[in-house]
Amino acid sequence: MHSGARWRDAVGRMVRIVASAFLAAGLILVAASYPATAQGPGSKWTSFRPRAGIQPLMAPSGFIPGRYMIYVGNADPIGMTVSEWQTNGPLVLQAGDRWLASLMPNSGLRLEREPAALLNYAKPSGGFAQIYAASEDPTSWQAVCVLPVGVTPRPNCFGGSRNITDVGKPGTFSRWDAFTPDPRQFAGQPGGVWPLRVIGYPNFVAGHYMIFVANAGPHGREIATWNTFGPVHLIGGDRWQATLRPQAQLVMERNPATLINYTKPDQHHAMIYVRNDDRSVWQAICVLPQGQGMAVQTHCFGGSNKISYVPGTKQPGPGDTLEGAFAGRISLRYVWPSGAQGADATSQDGRIEFTVRDGSVSGSLTVTRKTTTVTARFGGRLDGTSGFTGTLEGASVYKPETDRISSIIVKALLAFPFRGRISGRFERGAWTGRYEAQSTDQRERPVGISGNWTAEHTR
């Protein structure tokens, strides 16, 4: 054999031996200009409820070492949808690394390498690295996705066994469309309904929408006030029936049997079909995407539908919509570990304030008593039926300057942090609701608090 050939053969054998040794150790060499897929598949969206504990993102083995981007997005209301996200990275993962990704409010992220919180978790073996995640957001679901540099989050973060849906940013809407009270309406249409006229595409882009319903006058051409419903989550492939009821009320039905003869939209779009069950008044409906800055006055009116805003004797204002700023009174009752209940604080002692905007609710409450002050912040989302549920977090603070007699035990009992749930419903221009919470400190048996509240639009 020629000496040059023997030299090349020897070099080739050495390269194969070295490569085999690295593969046997579970290591992969990645060049500086490696393709994005050389690091493995990454992990798709994993959602975390508020304050959820630590869990691994890539079980059971871990991530192949390399450079990754980390995406964090809001997954409200129940951890099954993501529409937009924050981008973080690149993060360089080395064999044996343990990283903790703490999901913060507003899709924030804090990354820590080998923190004390992971000391009890097994160190990755076989040349892998592992990323663990936990939520520090007290009110919202958050989701995290980890992909190799160069791999795009859409569509690669979606799908898989976790089945988190990409709702995107809806770019479609429907202006006011009025429907006659004549019971013969659309008699020739399957199901007796009519499809909405959608602007931007033949069907609605999947996503969250606010729906507005109004009395449209004797001829279906004039609107003075309207009611607000939503957000409604239009999932790709859905067919919805919107039934308009007297006094501008609305019933939404997802995929009812009456729509079986209509073509099913594709996986990225949904459609709404409408009928008017009010036998005396024209009713109108408008559908706008949530969180896109679109308003009834500027986006529902106009266009070819030729429906006009006519204020008449009553203009649309705070009493006509469940959105806006609200304030009111709140009661408070302590529930002691023994099961005994304390007396309610008078409603004048407590105040609740919050705002409702684009389907989200956020606010605070304060109750002042002789020896304690209870304060809390809360947040939640509208449930589509003129109500909301959310999480509540705060503290009961003992006021020693007002009470020099109580024992140390009583003082300790009255001071504690707490966490719980709050809910409310909007009816006849005002909110009513209830809350319940328990202490979260280290006491053997928790103390509870609960109460009712009412709120009206601030003028």
BAMILUM-875062 format. One record per residue (C-alpha): residue number from 1; z negated, y negated, x. Coordinates in nm, 4 decimals. Each point is the difference from the previous one (the first is absolute). Example, Ala and Ser with C-alpha at 12.3 -4.5 7.8 and 13.67 -1.06 7.14 Angstrom:
2
<1 <-0.7800 0.4500 1.2300>>
<2 <0.0660 -0.3440 0.1370>>
This chain:
459
<1 <0.0000 0.0000 0.0000>>
<2 <0.0842 -0.3482 0.1232>>
<3 <-0.3047 -0.1917 0.1323>>
<4 <0.0554 -0.2842 -0.2517>>
<5 <0.0097 0.2468 -0.2858>>
<6 <-0.3131 0.1761 0.1249>>
<7 <-0.1781 -0.3380 0.0215>>
<8 <0.0981 -0.0926 -0.3571>>
<9 <-0.1082 0.3437 -0.1227>>
<10 <-0.3397 -0.0348 0.1698>>
<11 <-0.0520 -0.3471 -0.1474>>
<12 <0.0951 0.1295 -0.3444>>
<13 <-0.2524 0.2847 0.0245>>
<14 <-0.2738 -0.2460 0.1051>>
<15 <0.0756 -0.2308 -0.2935>>
<16 <-0.0134 0.2930 -0.2441>>
<17 <-0.3325 0.1193 0.1508>>
<18 <-0.1560 -0.3492 -0.0303>>
<19 <0.1316 -0.0445 -0.3539>>
<20 <-0.1363 0.3401 -0.1009>>
<21 <-0.3410 -0.0912 0.1409>>
<22 <-0.0101 -0.3208 -0.2041>>
<23 <0.1102 0.1818 -0.3158>>
<24 <-0.2630 0.2688 0.0522>>
<25 <-0.2647 -0.2728 0.0240>>
<26 <0.1239 -0.1529 -0.3264>>
<27 <0.1284 -0.3185 0.1699>>
<28 <0.3318 -0.1768 -0.0508>>
<29 <0.1411 -0.2503 0.2484>>
<30 <0.1438 -0.3070 -0.1734>>
<31 <0.2388 -0.2263 0.1875>>
<32 <-0.0244 -0.3769 -0.0364>>
<33 <0.3155 -0.0004 -0.2140>>
<34 <-0.0893 0.3070 -0.2088>>
<35 <0.1477 0.0405 -0.3477>>
<36 <-0.2360 -0.0847 -0.2855>>
<37 <-0.0217 0.3592 -0.1217>>
<38 <-0.1118 0.1416 0.3381>>
<39 <-0.3648 -0.0587 -0.0927>>
<40 <-0.0123 0.2067 -0.3144>>
<41 <0.0111 -0.0867 -0.3699>>
<42 <-0.3042 -0.2299 -0.0271>>
<43 <-0.2048 -0.0071 -0.3221>>
<44 <0.1103 -0.1189 -0.3433>>
<45 <-0.2053 -0.2291 -0.2237>>
<46 <-0.3626 0.1103 -0.0392>>
<47 <-0.1959 -0.1985 -0.2603>>
<48 <-0.3717 -0.0818 0.0160>>
<49 <-0.2169 -0.1064 -0.2912>>
<50 <-0.2331 -0.3010 0.0599>>
<51 <-0.2605 0.0779 0.2692>>
<52 <0.1452 0.3498 0.0573>>
<53 <-0.1369 0.1934 0.2973>>
<54 <0.1671 0.1251 0.3179>>
<55 <0.2821 0.2548 -0.0155>>
<56 <0.2757 0.1077 0.2454>>
<57 <0.3551 -0.1186 -0.0628>>
<58 <0.1783 0.2904 0.1700>>
<59 <-0.1781 0.3257 -0.0778>>
<60 <-0.0516 0.2538 0.1397>>
<61 <0.1411 -0.0606 0.3485>>
<62 <0.0674 -0.3706 0.0467>>
<63 <0.2678 -0.2363 0.1330>>
<64 <0.2281 0.0708 0.2940>>
<65 <-0.0743 -0.2633 0.2710>>
<66 <0.2282 -0.3036 -0.0091>>
<67 <0.0412 -0.3474 -0.1512>>
<68 <-0.0587 -0.0471 -0.3739>>
<69 <0.0040 -0.2759 -0.2591>>
<70 <-0.2740 -0.0130 -0.2643>>
<71 <0.0703 -0.1316 -0.3504>>
<72 <-0.2759 -0.0985 -0.2462>>
<73 <0.0673 -0.0861 -0.3644>>
<74 <-0.1824 -0.0587 -0.3284>>
<75 <0.0079 0.3155 -0.2143>>
<76 <-0.1606 -0.1300 -0.3208>>
<77 <-0.0683 0.0865 -0.2719>>
<78 <-0.0658 0.3721 0.0696>>
<79 <0.1379 0.0667 0.3468>>
<80 <0.3415 0.1256 -0.1135>>
<81 <0.2341 -0.2952 0.0674>>
<82 <0.0808 -0.2314 0.2923>>
<83 <0.2345 -0.2972 -0.0236>>
<84 <-0.0500 -0.1918 0.3264>>
<85 <-0.1950 0.0341 0.3223>>
<86 <-0.1200 -0.1571 0.3241>>
<87 <0.1470 0.1250 0.3298>>
<88 <-0.2196 0.0712 0.3037>>
<89 <0.0802 0.1263 0.3481>>
<90 <0.1367 0.1543 0.2034>>
<91 <-0.3014 0.2246 0.0652>>
<92 <0.0254 0.2283 0.3055>>
<93 <-0.1528 0.3418 -0.0712>>
<94 <-0.1016 0.2118 0.2987>>
<95 <-0.0938 0.3672 -0.0012>>
<96 <-0.3611 0.0501 -0.1077>>
<97 <-0.0355 -0.3483 -0.1548>>
<98 <-0.2073 -0.0558 -0.3150>>
<99 <0.0763 -0.3290 -0.1772>>
<100 <-0.1704 -0.1449 -0.3080>>
<101 <0.2153 -0.2133 -0.2326>>
<102 <-0.2268 -0.2053 -0.2281>>
<103 <0.1893 -0.1287 -0.3046>>
<104 <-0.1146 -0.3518 -0.0869>>
<105 <0.0511 -0.2267 -0.3053>>
<106 <0.3463 -0.1507 -0.0468>>
<107 <0.1600 0.2900 0.1909>>
<108 <-0.1734 -0.0921 0.3248>>
<109 <-0.0623 0.2512 0.2795>>
<110 <-0.2575 0.0477 0.2761>>
<111 <0.0777 0.2608 0.2703>>
<112 <-0.2629 0.1531 0.2300>>
<113 <0.0527 0.2589 0.2742>>
<114 <-0.2805 0.2581 0.0335>>
<115 <-0.2553 -0.1895 -0.2176>>
<116 <-0.3504 0.1355 -0.0524>>
<117 <0.0906 0.0844 -0.3612>>
<118 <0.2285 0.2793 0.1274>>
<119 <-0.2426 0.1645 0.2433>>
<120 <-0.0653 0.2855 -0.2422>>
<121 <0.3714 0.0680 -0.0499>>
<122 <0.1702 0.2604 0.2213>>
<123 <0.2117 -0.1356 0.2842>>
<124 <0.3696 0.0864 -0.0527>>
<125 <0.1250 0.2923 0.2081>>
<126 <0.3401 0.1355 0.0982>>
<127 <0.1186 -0.3364 0.1289>>
<128 <-0.0269 -0.1748 -0.3380>>
<129 <-0.1681 -0.3260 -0.1101>>
<130 <-0.1634 -0.0733 -0.3339>>
<131 <-0.0341 -0.3090 -0.2188>>
<132 <-0.2810 -0.0096 -0.2559>>
<133 <-0.0128 -0.2598 -0.2772>>
<134 <-0.2648 -0.1428 -0.2330>>
<135 <-0.0072 -0.2863 -0.2499>>
<136 <-0.2198 -0.3082 0.0307>>
<137 <0.1617 -0.1689 -0.3005>>
<138 <-0.2670 -0.0234 -0.2746>>
<139 <0.2370 -0.0572 -0.2927>>
<140 <0.3545 0.1310 0.0567>>
<141 <0.1757 0.3224 0.0870>>
<142 <0.1720 -0.0171 0.3412>>
<143 <0.2609 0.2315 0.1528>>
<144 <0.0974 0.0633 0.3644>>
<145 <0.3154 0.1500 0.1512>>
<146 <0.0613 0.0764 0.3702>>
<147 <0.3560 0.0402 0.1327>>
<148 <0.1619 0.0164 0.3456>>
<149 <0.1413 -0.3289 0.1276>>
<150 <0.3494 -0.0454 -0.1411>>
<151 <-0.0544 0.2022 -0.3194>>
<152 <0.0077 -0.2229 -0.3096>>
<153 <-0.2820 0.0189 -0.2602>>
<154 <0.2479 0.0042 -0.2863>>
<155 <0.0737 0.2786 -0.0802>>
<156 <-0.1891 0.1934 0.2703>>
<157 <-0.3567 -0.0921 -0.1106>>
<158 <0.0663 0.1198 -0.3545>>
<159 <0.0213 0.3423 -0.1593>>
<160 <-0.1612 0.3169 0.1280>>
<161 <-0.2974 0.1721 -0.1587>>
<162 <-0.1884 -0.3283 -0.0542>>
<163 <0.2778 -0.1197 -0.2340>>
<164 <-0.0627 -0.3760 0.0409>>
<165 <0.2737 -0.1964 -0.1745>>
<166 <0.2004 -0.2883 0.1459>>
<167 <-0.0108 -0.2676 -0.2717>>
<168 <0.1675 -0.2611 0.2191>>
<169 <0.0190 -0.3649 -0.0958>>
<170 <0.1611 -0.0135 -0.3428>>
<171 <0.3057 -0.2229 -0.0052>>
<172 <0.0782 0.0414 -0.3682>>
<173 <-0.1318 -0.1640 -0.3169>>
<174 <0.0819 -0.0601 -0.3655>>
<175 <-0.0019 -0.3371 -0.1799>>
<176 <-0.1197 -0.0484 -0.3573>>
<177 <0.1808 0.2431 -0.2287>>
<178 <-0.0735 -0.0357 -0.3752>>
<179 <0.0050 0.2856 -0.2526>>
<180 <0.0474 -0.0295 -0.3767>>
<181 <-0.2658 0.1124 -0.2519>>
<182 <0.2757 0.1654 -0.2065>>
<183 <-0.0961 0.3711 -0.0230>>
<184 <0.3693 0.0897 0.0300>>
<185 <0.0058 -0.1318 0.3562>>
<186 <0.1983 0.2245 0.2311>>
<187 <0.0289 0.2656 -0.2713>>
<188 <0.2912 0.1547 0.1861>>
<189 <-0.1832 0.0074 0.3326>>
<190 <-0.1761 0.3201 0.1131>>
<191 <-0.3731 -0.0469 -0.0595>>
<192 <0.0595 -0.3309 -0.1807>>
<193 <-0.0480 -0.1989 0.3232>>
<194 <0.2021 -0.2377 0.2148>>
<195 <0.0103 -0.0285 0.3813>>
<196 <-0.1179 -0.3242 0.1554>>
<197 <0.2529 -0.2182 0.1780>>
<198 <-0.1033 0.0210 0.3647>>
<199 <0.0911 -0.2673 0.2542>>
<200 <0.0711 0.1155 0.3553>>
<201 <0.1019 0.3597 -0.0766>>
<202 <0.0801 0.2127 -0.3075>>
<203 <-0.3554 0.1436 0.0101>>
<204 <-0.3366 -0.1245 0.1306>>
<205 <-0.0827 0.0650 0.3641>>
<206 <-0.3077 0.2252 0.0067>>
<207 <-0.3199 -0.2021 0.0428>>
<208 <-0.2766 -0.1887 -0.1813>>
<209 <0.0943 -0.2421 -0.2781>>
<210 <-0.1736 -0.2442 -0.2347>>
<211 <0.1200 0.0061 -0.3617>>
<212 <-0.0101 -0.2964 -0.2382>>
<213 <0.0349 0.0232 -0.3802>>
<214 <0.0470 -0.2918 -0.2415>>
<215 <0.0677 -0.0936 -0.3612>>
<216 <0.3604 -0.1276 0.0162>>
<217 <0.0102 -0.2026 -0.3223>>
<218 <0.1986 0.0534 -0.3219>>
<219 <0.3323 0.0568 0.1802>>
<220 <-0.1092 0.1430 0.3354>>
<221 <0.0810 -0.3215 0.1905>>
<222 <-0.3299 -0.1843 0.0522>>
<223 <-0.3179 0.0893 0.1893>>
<224 <-0.3214 -0.2032 0.0191>>
<225 <-0.2635 0.2476 0.1247>>
<226 <-0.0083 0.3498 0.1485>>
<227 <-0.2332 0.2850 0.0906>>
<228 <-0.0185 0.1597 0.3452>>
<229 <-0.0136 0.3746 0.0743>>
<230 <-0.0069 0.1955 0.3219>>
<231 <0.0553 0.0687 0.2710>>
<232 <0.2077 0.2970 -0.1106>>
<233 <0.1118 0.2349 0.2764>>
<234 <0.3668 0.0941 -0.0502>>
<235 <0.0497 0.3177 0.2032>>
<236 <0.3495 0.1013 0.1082>>
<237 <0.1683 0.2210 -0.2607>>
<238 <-0.2205 -0.1217 -0.2869>>
<239 <0.1196 -0.1013 -0.3469>>
<240 <-0.2499 -0.2211 -0.1862>>
<241 <-0.0106 -0.0961 -0.3692>>
<242 <-0.1483 -0.3425 -0.0712>>
<243 <-0.0997 -0.0306 -0.3660>>
<244 <-0.0661 -0.3571 -0.1138>>
<245 <-0.2764 -0.0304 -0.2597>>
<246 <-0.1211 -0.2869 -0.2274>>
<247 <-0.1765 -0.2947 0.1656>>
<248 <0.1969 0.0533 0.3245>>
<249 <-0.1688 0.3295 0.0855>>
<250 <0.1578 0.2746 0.2108>>
<251 <-0.0087 0.3791 0.0272>>
<252 <0.1582 0.1570 0.3107>>
<253 <0.0972 0.3702 0.0032>>
<254 <0.1211 0.1786 0.3141>>
<255 <0.2840 0.2508 -0.0453>>
<256 <-0.0492 0.0556 -0.3777>>
<257 <0.2120 0.2541 -0.1862>>
<258 <0.1883 -0.2831 -0.1756>>
<259 <0.1767 -0.0840 0.3292>>
<260 <0.1137 0.3508 0.0907>>
<261 <0.3641 -0.0842 -0.0790>>
<262 <0.0082 -0.2872 0.2493>>
<263 <0.1116 0.0597 0.3580>>
<264 <-0.2886 0.0412 0.2423>>
<265 <0.0067 -0.2760 0.2682>>
<266 <0.0164 0.0962 0.3684>>
<267 <-0.3142 0.0429 0.2128>>
<268 <-0.0067 -0.3696 0.0960>>
<269 <0.0385 -0.1521 -0.3477>>
<270 <-0.1529 0.0062 -0.3496>>
<271 <0.1034 -0.1297 -0.3410>>
<272 <-0.1722 -0.1558 -0.3032>>
<273 <0.1233 0.0458 -0.3590>>
<274 <-0.1370 -0.2216 -0.2798>>
<275 <-0.0547 0.0034 -0.3751>>
<276 <-0.1772 -0.2466 -0.2305>>
<277 <-0.2493 0.1534 -0.2452>>
<278 <-0.0971 -0.3388 -0.1457>>
<279 <0.1710 -0.0089 -0.3406>>
<280 <-0.0372 -0.3744 -0.0547>>
<281 <0.0493 -0.1838 0.3308>>
<282 <0.2473 0.0030 0.2873>>
<283 <-0.1761 0.1117 0.3213>>
<284 <0.1168 -0.0628 0.3572>>
<285 <-0.0738 0.1671 0.3319>>
<286 <0.0367 -0.1142 0.3635>>
<287 <-0.0611 0.2160 0.3099>>
<288 <-0.0743 -0.1521 0.3444>>
<289 <-0.0865 0.1750 0.3296>>
<290 <-0.3625 -0.0315 0.1056>>
<291 <-0.0862 -0.2046 0.3077>>
<292 <0.3436 -0.1605 0.0438>>
<293 <-0.0999 -0.3528 -0.1025>>
<294 <0.2065 0.0136 -0.3201>>
<295 <-0.1342 -0.1860 -0.3043>>
<296 <0.0665 0.0143 -0.3741>>
<297 <0.1081 -0.3637 -0.0296>>
<298 <0.2538 0.0185 0.2833>>
<299 <0.1281 0.3591 -0.0202>>
<300 <-0.0393 0.1266 -0.3590>>
<301 <0.1818 -0.2899 -0.1648>>
<302 <0.3626 -0.0951 0.0497>>
<303 <0.3016 0.2175 0.0654>>
<304 <0.2357 0.1373 -0.2611>>
<305 <-0.2813 0.0984 -0.2399>>
<306 <-0.0373 -0.3663 -0.1074>>
<307 <-0.3663 0.0190 -0.0946>>
<308 <-0.1745 -0.3386 0.0231>>
<309 <-0.3560 -0.1022 0.0743>>
<310 <-0.1291 -0.1975 -0.2998>>
<311 <-0.3700 -0.0927 0.0424>>
<312 <-0.0535 -0.0995 -0.3648>>
<313 <-0.3663 -0.0533 -0.0835>>
<314 <-0.1336 0.2337 0.2674>>
<315 <0.1245 0.0228 0.3566>>
<316 <-0.0416 0.3170 0.2023>>
<317 <-0.3236 -0.0463 0.1894>>
<318 <-0.3093 0.1780 0.1235>>
<319 <-0.0814 0.1607 -0.3326>>
<320 <0.3403 0.1695 -0.0192>>
<321 <-0.0105 0.1919 0.3275>>
<322 <-0.2488 0.2222 0.1793>>
<323 <0.0985 -0.1589 0.3342>>
<324 <-0.1657 -0.3078 0.1521>>
<325 <-0.3508 -0.1109 0.0986>>
<326 <-0.3014 0.1133 -0.2026>>
<327 <-0.3752 -0.0654 -0.0014>>
<328 <-0.2890 0.1124 -0.2156>>
<329 <-0.3476 0.1518 -0.0270>>
<330 <-0.1353 0.3312 0.1199>>
<331 <-0.3208 0.1965 -0.0639>>
<332 <-0.1924 0.2176 0.2458>>
<333 <-0.2354 0.2955 -0.0370>>
<334 <-0.1688 0.1994 0.2783>>
<335 <-0.0267 0.3774 -0.0453>>
<336 <-0.2867 0.1339 0.2135>>
<337 <-0.0062 0.3444 0.1658>>
<338 <-0.2497 0.1194 -0.2621>>
<339 <0.2616 -0.0628 -0.2684>>
<340 <-0.1832 -0.3023 -0.1399>>
<341 <0.2117 -0.3036 -0.0788>>
<342 <-0.0970 -0.3568 0.0686>>
<343 <0.0491 -0.2787 -0.2495>>
<344 <0.3400 -0.1698 -0.0121>>
<345 <0.0321 -0.3312 0.1737>>
<346 <0.0990 -0.2630 -0.2524>>
<347 <0.3732 -0.0649 -0.0146>>
<348 <-0.0519 -0.3628 0.1058>>
<349 <-0.1295 0.1237 0.3362>>
<350 <0.3220 0.1785 0.0949>>
<351 <0.3524 -0.1259 0.0642>>
<352 <0.3278 0.1851 0.0579>>
<353 <0.3203 -0.1603 0.1301>>
<354 <0.3354 0.1642 0.0705>>
<355 <0.3754 -0.0437 0.0025>>
<356 <0.2749 0.2240 -0.1355>>
<357 <0.3361 -0.0366 0.1701>>
<358 <0.3008 0.2322 0.0378>>
<359 <-0.1999 0.2875 -0.1416>>
<360 <-0.2916 -0.0329 0.2431>>
<361 <-0.3560 -0.1047 -0.0864>>
<362 <-0.2408 -0.1512 0.2549>>
<363 <-0.3249 -0.1912 -0.0389>>
<364 <-0.3755 -0.0224 0.0448>>
<365 <-0.3220 0.0070 -0.1996>>
<366 <-0.3478 -0.1443 0.0518>>
<367 <-0.3215 0.0663 -0.1922>>
<368 <-0.3120 -0.2009 0.0884>>
<369 <-0.3411 0.1338 -0.1016>>
<370 <-0.3530 -0.1109 0.0813>>
<371 <-0.0367 0.2204 0.3079>>
<372 <0.3579 0.1104 0.0796>>
<373 <0.3559 -0.1228 0.0222>>
<374 <0.2779 0.2513 -0.0570>>
<375 <0.3469 -0.0838 0.1313>>
<376 <0.3154 0.2110 0.0196>>
<377 <0.3753 -0.0142 0.0434>>
<378 <0.2414 0.2188 -0.1923>>
<379 <0.3659 0.0805 -0.0249>>
<380 <0.2287 0.2190 -0.2049>>
<381 <0.3351 0.0265 -0.1749>>
<382 <0.1184 -0.0332 -0.3587>>
<383 <0.0459 0.3368 -0.1691>>
<384 <0.2966 -0.0815 -0.2214>>
<385 <-0.2068 -0.0206 -0.3211>>
<386 <-0.1509 -0.3496 0.0369>>
<387 <-0.2907 0.1317 0.2040>>
<388 <-0.1038 0.0659 0.3587>>
<389 <-0.2304 0.2171 0.2079>>
<390 <-0.1116 -0.0722 0.3532>>
<391 <-0.2617 0.0370 0.2705>>
<392 <-0.3098 -0.2172 0.0382>>
<393 <-0.2000 -0.0583 0.3204>>
<394 <-0.2948 -0.2299 0.0705>>
<395 <-0.3751 -0.0279 0.0570>>
<396 <-0.3289 -0.0660 -0.1766>>
<397 <-0.1926 -0.2511 0.2144>>
<398 <-0.3777 -0.0426 -0.0344>>
<399 <-0.1267 -0.3620 -0.0032>>
<400 <-0.3420 -0.0004 0.1716>>
<401 <-0.0528 -0.3720 -0.0533>>
<402 <-0.0284 0.0575 -0.3758>>
<403 <-0.2296 0.3006 0.0044>>
<404 <-0.3098 0.0253 0.2227>>
<405 <-0.1823 0.2608 -0.2027>>
<406 <0.2240 0.3083 -0.0267>>
<407 <-0.0756 0.2932 0.2272>>
<408 <0.2124 0.0943 0.3003>>
<409 <0.1285 0.3009 -0.1939>>
<410 <0.1257 -0.2168 -0.2873>>
<411 <0.1656 -0.2424 0.2412>>
<412 <0.1769 0.2868 0.1787>>
<413 <0.1136 0.1412 -0.3331>>
<414 <0.1648 -0.3271 -0.1037>>
<415 <0.2103 -0.0544 0.3147>>
<416 <0.3029 0.2248 0.0490>>
<417 <0.3795 0.0065 0.0346>>
<418 <0.1942 0.1629 -0.2816>>
<419 <0.3421 0.1241 -0.0979>>
<420 <0.1449 0.0938 -0.3384>>
<421 <0.2675 -0.0479 -0.2654>>
<422 <0.0940 -0.2865 -0.2312>>
<423 <0.2339 -0.0011 -0.2988>>
<424 <0.1202 -0.2441 -0.2630>>
<425 <0.2339 -0.0469 -0.2927>>
<426 <0.1899 -0.3064 -0.1176>>
<427 <0.0010 -0.0572 -0.3776>>
<428 <0.0530 -0.3102 -0.2139>>
<429 <0.0230 -0.2326 0.2983>>
<430 <-0.3185 0.1145 0.1809>>
<431 <-0.1291 0.2741 0.2294>>
<432 <-0.2952 0.2323 -0.0640>>
<433 <-0.1205 0.2700 0.2357>>
<434 <-0.2710 0.2031 0.1678>>
<435 <-0.1061 0.0963 0.3531>>
<436 <-0.2224 0.2653 0.1585>>
<437 <-0.1071 0.0427 0.3652>>
<438 <-0.2495 0.1845 0.2202>>
<439 <-0.1792 -0.0876 0.3231>>
<440 <0.1728 0.1240 0.3181>>
<441 <-0.2823 -0.0284 0.2541>>
<442 <-0.2013 0.2942 0.1365>>
<443 <-0.2701 0.0165 -0.2706>>
<444 <-0.0698 0.3495 -0.1301>>
<445 <0.0877 -0.0785 -0.3622>>
<446 <0.2499 -0.2774 -0.0846>>
<447 <-0.0717 -0.3035 -0.2161>>
<448 <0.2588 -0.0826 -0.2651>>
<449 <0.1170 -0.3246 -0.1546>>
<450 <0.2171 -0.0487 -0.3064>>
<451 <0.0977 -0.2639 -0.2511>>
<452 <0.2581 -0.1497 -0.2332>>
<453 <0.2135 -0.3106 0.0434>>
<454 <0.2327 -0.2342 -0.1873>>
<455 <0.2460 -0.2558 0.1369>>
<456 <0.2485 -0.2544 -0.1290>>
<457 <0.2772 -0.2036 0.1567>>
<458 <-0.1212 -0.2946 0.2071>>
<459 <0.1506 -0.3230 -0.1266>>
